Amino acid sequence: MSATTARRAVIKGTGSALPRTRVSNEQLSERVDTTDEWIVERTGIRFRHIAEDDETTSSLATLSAKEALAAAEMTPADIDLIVVATATPDQTFPATATIVQNDLGCNGCVAFDVAAVCSGFLYALSVAESMIRAGSAQNAIVIGAETFSRILDWEDRATCVLFGDGAGAVILSGEETDKGVLATRLHADGAHNQLLYVDGGAGTTGTVGKLRMKGREVFRHAVVNLSSVLIEALEA
């Protein structure tokens, strides 16, 4: 069954940004008890990018947004919505999206963050798509950006080998079409809090904390639930 024509959010351009420093598995093995073979066999990862002191979540997000704008042949003045998905914001508040907004020079449009960690970009995309479909936005920048290196325990080889820093962005525009974002399906389950979490926060410890993970349980949970939600989206 083909999709019917309706107001939809269409991806008009994409962009990405990575920190300057690239760390290979061999380099990482000099810091923690691991090997290139162990990491590649379990994850497929061969290197990751790590932010320097002058590189932040907002700076990477801004670079990815500028690239996406260029790909869409649009300017910051065309944008009326910015949604940044991040678990590593520059500050507790204001939103990292407002820093990106200011750096781009489109102050005054709607700008906010979404905190949904691994699912963050999908949550942000779904929120922006809903606002476009409802007519409250026309052109949106949706960004996923992280500097996870700053919340890693570099003595925990089970986690520090898995994460890096970077950003990706898309430009969404509202159009009357049968293409674009056709369906999204989101879920959350707070019962699994202790499988993947950060052991700190402004409202609890007053510290940023470090990432903690029960890798085997996370893997099993992800395999089952990613496939089931994919089927939901395809059926929709």
C-alpha positions in Angstrom: 0.0 0.0 0.0 1.5 3.3 -1.0 1.5 6.4 1.2 -1.1 9.0 0.6 -0.2 12.7 0.0 -0.2 14.8 3.2 2.0 17.4 4.9 5.1 15.5 5.8 8.7 16.2 6.9 11.2 15.7 4.1 14.9 15.4 4.6 16.5 18.1 2.4 20.1 17.9 3.5 22.5 16.1 5.9 25.8 17.0 7.6 28.3 15.6 10.1 31.3 16.6 12.2 34.0 14.8 14.0 36.7 16.0 16.4 40.2 16.4 15.0 41.8 13.7 17.1 41.3 10.0 16.0 42.3 7.3 18.4 42.9 3.8 17.1 42.4 0.6 19.0 46.2 0.2 19.2 46.5 3.6 20.8 43.8 2.8 23.2 45.5 -0.5 24.2 48.4 1.6 25.6 46.0 3.2 28.0 43.7 0.3 29.1 44.0 -3.5 29.2 42.6 -4.3 25.7 43.7 -5.2 22.2 42.7 -4.3 18.7 41.6 -8.0 18.1 39.4 -8.0 21.2 37.6 -4.8 20.2 37.2 -5.6 16.5 35.9 -9.1 17.2 33.2 -7.9 19.6 32.3 -4.5 18.1 33.8 -4.0 14.7 35.2 -0.7 15.9 38.7 0.2 14.7 39.0 3.8 15.9 37.0 6.6 17.5 37.2 10.4 17.5 37.9 12.2 20.8 37.2 15.9 21.4 40.0 18.2 22.4 39.5 20.9 25.1 38.3 23.5 22.5 35.8 21.1 20.9 32.4 20.8 22.6 29.0 19.2 21.9 27.7 22.5 20.6 30.7 23.2 18.4 30.4 19.8 16.7 26.6 20.2 16.4 27.1 23.6 14.8 29.6 22.3 12.3 27.2 19.4 11.3 24.3 21.9 11.0 26.3 24.2 8.7 27.1 21.2 6.5 23.5 20.1 6.4 22.3 23.7 5.5 24.8 23.8 2.7 23.6 20.5 1.4 20.0 21.7 1.5 21.0 25.0 -0.1 19.4 26.9 2.8 20.6 29.6 5.2 20.1 29.9 8.9 17.4 32.5 8.3 15.2 29.7 6.7 15.2 27.8 10.0 12.4 28.1 12.5 13.1 25.0 14.7 16.3 23.5 16.1 16.2 20.2 18.1 19.5 18.8 19.6 19.6 15.3 20.9 22.3 15.0 23.5 23.2 13.3 26.8 26.4 15.5 27.1 25.2 19.1 26.8 27.6 22.0 27.2 25.7 23.1 30.3 22.9 21.9 32.5 21.0 24.8 31.0 20.3 26.7 28.8 19.8 24.1 26.1 22.7 23.3 23.8 20.3 24.0 20.9 20.3 27.6 21.9 24.1 27.8 21.7 23.9 26.2 18.2 21.2 28.7 17.4 23.4 31.6 18.4 26.4 30.3 16.6 24.4 29.9 13.4 22.8 33.4 13.8 19.2 32.4 13.7 18.2 33.7 17.2 14.5 33.8 17.8 13.4 30.4 16.4 12.3 27.5 18.6 15.3 25.7 20.1 15.5 23.0 22.7 17.3 19.7 23.6 16.0 16.2 23.8 17.7 13.8 26.3 17.1 10.2 25.2 20.7 8.9 24.9 21.1 6.2 22.2 17.6 6.8 21.0 18.0 10.6 21.1 18.2 11.3 17.4 15.1 9.3 16.7 13.2 11.0 19.5 14.4 14.4 18.2 13.4 13.5 14.6 10.0 12.4 15.7 9.4 15.6 17.7 10.5 17.8 14.8 8.5 15.8 12.3 5.4 16.1 14.5 5.8 19.9 14.8 6.2 20.2 11.0 3.2 18.0 10.3 1.1 20.1 12.7 2.2 23.2 10.9 4.0 24.8 13.9 7.4 24.7 12.0 8.4 24.7 8.3 12.2 24.1 8.3 13.9 22.3 11.1 17.5 21.3 12.0 17.6 18.0 13.9 21.0 17.2 15.4 22.4 14.3 17.3 25.7 15.4 19.1 27.8 13.9 21.9 31.1 14.3 23.7 30.8 10.9 25.5 34.6 10.9 26.1 34.0 13.3 28.9 31.8 10.9 30.9 33.8 7.7 30.3 35.7 5.8 32.9 39.0 5.3 31.0 39.9 2.4 33.3 36.8 0.5 32.3 37.6 -1.3 29.1 34.0 -2.6 28.8 32.8 0.9 28.1 35.6 3.2 27.0 36.3 1.2 23.9 32.8 1.6 22.6 32.1 5.4 22.6 33.5 8.4 20.9 32.5 12.0 20.0 30.8 13.5 17.0 27.6 15.0 15.5 25.2 14.5 12.7 22.4 16.7 11.4 19.5 16.7 9.0 17.4 19.5 7.6 13.6 18.7 7.6 11.1 20.7 5.6 7.4 20.5 5.4 5.9 19.5 2.0 2.7 18.2 0.6 3.9 14.8 -0.6 3.7 11.1 -0.3 7.4 10.9 0.6 9.4 11.9 3.7 9.0 10.6 7.2 6.2 8.1 6.9 6.1 6.6 10.4 8.0 6.7 13.7 7.6 4.4 16.8 9.2 5.2 20.1 9.3 3.3 23.4 11.0 3.6 26.8 11.2 1.3 29.8 12.5 2.8 33.1 12.7 -0.6 34.7 16.0 -1.1 32.9 17.6 2.0 34.4 20.6 0.1 35.8 21.6 -1.5 32.5 23.1 1.6 31.0 23.4 4.8 33.1 25.6 7.6 34.4 26.3 7.5 38.1 25.8 11.2 38.7 23.6 14.1 38.0 22.8 17.7 39.0 19.8 16.7 41.0 21.4 13.8 42.9 25.2 13.8 43.4 25.8 17.3 42.0 28.5 15.8 39.7 28.5 14.8 36.1 29.3 11.1 36.9 30.7 8.4 34.7 29.0 6.0 32.3 28.2 2.5 33.6 26.9 -0.5 31.6 26.0 -4.1 31.9 27.0 -5.0 28.4 25.6 -8.5 27.9 22.1 -7.4 29.2 22.1 -4.3 27.1 23.0 -6.4 24.0 20.2 -8.9 24.6 17.7 -6.1 25.3 18.7 -4.2 22.2 18.5 -7.2 19.8 15.0 -8.1 20.9 13.5 -4.6 21.0 15.2 -3.0 18.0 13.8 -5.7 15.8 10.3 -5.5 17.3 10.1 -1.7 16.9 11.4 -1.9 13.4 8.5 -4.3 12.6 6.1 -1.8 14.2 7.4 1.1 12.0 7.3 -1.0 8.8 3.6 -2.1 9.6 2.7 1.6 10.2 
